[in-house]
Amino acid sequence: INFDLILENIKDLNSMFGEGICQIEHTPWGARLRQPDPFPLTLYQNGIVMGHRAFRSYQHPATQQCLQDIMDGYLPSELQPRYPNGV
């Protein structure tokens, strides 16, 4: 696993999906600016934790696919249905 590439691509994905840019949220009384909620990814020596989910080993096929997606420069495919505009 190329951790340097993962970190570099995460920075690129964050900037591509508007990190630090506020979005307009419509309310019953008008609108307000808000920043999207972050989605944490914690890398450990033997696995990852994404969001508030359970720990996943690097040996797990879904974890390998997730990290491969990131190393290829894409939002992990498992997040695309829930976050179609990125996270």
N, C-alpha and C positions, 0 to 999 in steps of 0.2 A: 504494500500500500504506500503510495507516494503522498505523504502527509503535506509536504510543501505544495504540491499541485492542488490538493484538496483545499488548503487554506487560500491559495491564490484564486482558485475558481470560485470559492464561496464569496470572496471580496468582489469579484467581477459580477457574480450573480446578484449580490446585494445591490450594487450600484445600478445594474441593468433594471432591477425591479423597483428602483426608487428609494433606496435607503436614505433616510433623513428628509424625504419629501413628504409634505403633508397632503392629505387627501380631503376633499370636501365630503362631509357627512351631513345629509339632510335630516333635519329634526322637525317636529311639529311646529316649532316657532321660527324656523328659518334654516340656517345651516351653520356649521362650525368646521374648523380645521382640526384634523387629528392625524397623528402618525399611526401607521399600521402597527399592530402588535408584533413584537419579534417572535421568531420561532427558533428556540435554542437547539443547537447541535453540540453535544459534548463528546469529544474524542478521548477514549481511554487507551491504555496499552493493549487491552484485549477485546475491545468492543466500543459501541457507541450508545448514546441515549439521545433520541430525537424528540423534541417537544417534551411532553410530560408522560411519555410512554416508557415501557420497561426497557431495561438494559438488553442489548442485542450483541451477541458475539460476532467477531469478524468472520467466523466460520459459517455463520448462517447465510444461506443463499440470498435472502432478501436484503441483508446488510451488504453483501458483496455487490448486489445490483445497485443499491442506493449509492454506494461509494463510487462505483463505476460511472453512474450517471453524472455525479459531481465531477469526477476526473475528466469526463468527456465534455464538461462545460454546460451541462443541462441541469434543470431543476429535477430532483429525484422523481421518477415516474410515479411512485406511490403517493406523492404529495400533489400531483397535478389535478386530480379530480376535486380535491378539497380547496386548492389554491390555484385556480386557472390563470390568475394574473400574477402569480409569483408570491413569494413570502419573504 
